[in-house]
Amino acid sequence: MPVPGAGPAVAEPDASGPAEEGPQAADDVPVPTRIVGSRPCSVAAVLRYVADADINLVVADTPADRGPVPPLAAEVSRALIHRLDCPVFVVEQQGDPDAIQRILVPTDFSDRALQAFRYAVVLARLYEASIDVLHVVDSLPYVALTPMDRLSLGVVTLSECRARNRVHAFLEGEEPADAQVRSHILHGNAADQISRFADGADADLMVLATHGADERTTDPFGSVGTRVLGRVTCPFVLLPETEPSVLGPPGGAA
C-alpha cells in the first residue's frame, strides 16, 4: 500500500463510494485504491487501515518538495514509521525502482540482523542486485605503542580478525548462489560508519532490522538505527521487531 511521505495516501475502506481505480500495475492489472487526504489524522488513518486490513508491507515515499532528505527528517514520515508494526519500504520520490543494484545490510550478528540479510537476499534476487554486508568494530581508546608493539600486532588487529571470523560464521550457509555478497569491516562509531558507507558506496537500498544484539533503549529503532535513519537518504526497508514476514518465512529466503 503506497503512502506518500508528504501527506499519507493509503488504501482505506470508505463508505462514500466504490474504490477509485489507481495506477496500472506492471502486468496491466488495475490496482484499486482509496485515498486519505493530507490532514492531522492521516497517520492515524493509515495505522488503522494497516491493522484492520492485516497489511504486511507499507511503501512510503519522501516529501516531493524537499529533495533528498533522511526519512526521519519529515514529520509525517517519522510519525508513521515510528508507529508501524509491519515492515516499511521507504522509496525516493523520483527514484527508479529498476536502478537498485547494491543492497546494504549492516549487521551486529544478531538474529534480527540475520533476518534482515535473508530479506536482502530475496530482494537481491528480485532486483538482480548484489549485497554488501557491513560490520562496524568499535574503535579502541588510543594507546601509545612502541615500534615493537606495532610489529607484534601486525597489519590486521585481533578485533578485526575476530570480526572477519564472525562475518564468515554469520554468512555460512546463508549466501545465495545467485547473488553476489561482499563483506566489509570498518572501525569507529557504528552509526557514523554505516551512514558514510551508504553514501560512499552509492547504496541503492538498505535493509535494516530494529533492535540489535546490545540495545538498551526504548527507542523503537534502537539507538544506532535511529541515528542512521536520521542521516541516510537512500531507500530502505525497515524490519520492526514484531513484523510478520511479507517475503515468506525468513528461513526460506536464503
NORUR-V749877 format. One record per residue. N is the residue number from 1. PHI is phi in whole degrees, -180 to 180 (none if undefined). BURIAL is + if it has 16 or more other C-alpha atoms within 10 Angstrom, else -. Layout:
# NORUR-V749877
N/PHI/BURIAL  N/PHI/BURIAL
This chain:
# NORUR-V749877
1/none/+  2/-74/+  3/-132/+  4/-60/+  5/-68/+  6/-70/+  7/-176/+  8/-52/+  9/-123/+  10/-143/+  11/-67/+  12/-145/+  13/-58/+  14/-144/-  15/-77/-  16/-78/-  17/163/-  18/-69/-  19/-64/+  20/-77/-  21/-80/-  22/-90/-  23/-65/-  24/-76/-  25/-75/-  26/-61/-  27/-97/-  28/67/-  29/-91/-  30/-63/-  31/-107/-  32/-70/-  33/-138/+  34/-121/+  35/-114/+  36/-104/+  37/-64/-  38/-73/-  39/-160/-  40/-55/-  41/-93/-  42/-64/+  43/-63/+  44/-61/-  45/-66/+  46/-61/+  47/-62/+  48/-65/-  49/-67/+  50/-56/+  51/-71/-  52/-68/-  53/-95/-  54/56/-  55/-68/+  56/-118/+  57/-157/+  58/-112/+  59/-107/+  60/-124/+  61/-117/+  62/-91/+  63/-55/+  64/-73/-  65/-103/-  66/-122/-  67/71/-  68/-64/-  69/-135/+  70/-59/+  71/-60/+  72/-85/+  73/-81/-  74/-92/+  75/-59/-  76/-66/+  77/-60/+  78/-62/+  79/-63/-  80/-69/+  81/-64/+  82/-61/-  83/-104/-  84/-78/+  85/-103/+  86/-110/+  87/-59/+  88/-129/+  89/-113/+  90/-97/+  91/-114/+  92/-81/+  93/-58/+  94/-110/-  95/-72/-  96/-100/-  97/-57/-  98/-76/-  99/-86/-  100/-74/+  101/-121/+  102/-128/+  103/-113/+  104/-100/+  105/-127/+  106/-69/+  107/-138/+  108/-115/+  109/72/+  110/-78/-  111/-63/-  112/-65/+  113/-66/+  114/-66/+  115/-63/+  116/-62/+  117/-63/+  118/-66/+  119/-62/+  120/-62/+  121/-62/+  122/-63/+  123/-67/+  124/-62/+  125/-68/-  126/-64/-  127/-97/+  128/56/+  129/-111/+  130/-100/+  131/-122/+  132/-108/+  133/-98/+  134/-120/+  135/-122/+  136/-111/+  137/-93/+  138/-59/-  139/-70/-  140/-81/-  141/-57/-  142/-65/-  143/-130/-  144/-70/-  145/-117/-  146/-79/-  147/-54/-  148/-68/-  149/-61/-  150/-63/-  151/-65/-  152/-71/-  153/-73/-  154/78/-  155/-73/-  156/-99/-  157/-75/-  158/-62/-  159/-63/-  160/-70/-  161/-61/-  162/-63/-  163/-63/+  164/-65/+  165/-64/-  166/-71/-  167/-62/+  168/-60/-  169/-66/-  170/-62/+  171/-89/+  172/-60/-  173/79/-  174/-110/-  175/-67/+  176/-77/+  177/-80/-  178/-109/-  179/-149/-  180/-76/-  181/-123/+  182/-113/-  183/-110/+  184/-139/-  185/-120/-  186/-125/+  187/-119/-  188/131/-  189/-75/-  190/-59/+  191/-63/+  192/-62/-  193/-70/+  194/-64/+  195/-63/+  196/-66/-  197/-65/+  198/-58/+  199/-76/-  200/-70/-  201/-90/-  202/54/-  203/-63/+  204/-90/+  205/-160/+  206/-119/+  207/-112/+  208/-132/+  209/-99/+  210/-81/+  211/57/+  212/-84/+  213/-71/-  214/-121/-  215/-73/-  216/-132/-  217/-147/-  218/-89/-  219/-62/-  220/-63/+  221/-96/+  222/83/+  223/-65/+  224/-69/+  225/-59/+  226/-63/-  227/-68/+  228/-65/+  229/-70/+  230/-85/+  231/-123/+  232/-75/+  233/-119/+  234/-77/+  235/-58/+  236/-151/+  237/-113/+  238/-108/+  239/-108/+  240/-64/+  241/-64/+  242/-108/-  243/-75/-  244/-77/+  245/-88/-  246/-84/-  247/-105/-  248/98/-  249/-55/-  250/-52/+  251/-66/-  252/-95/-  253/-84/+  254/-84/+
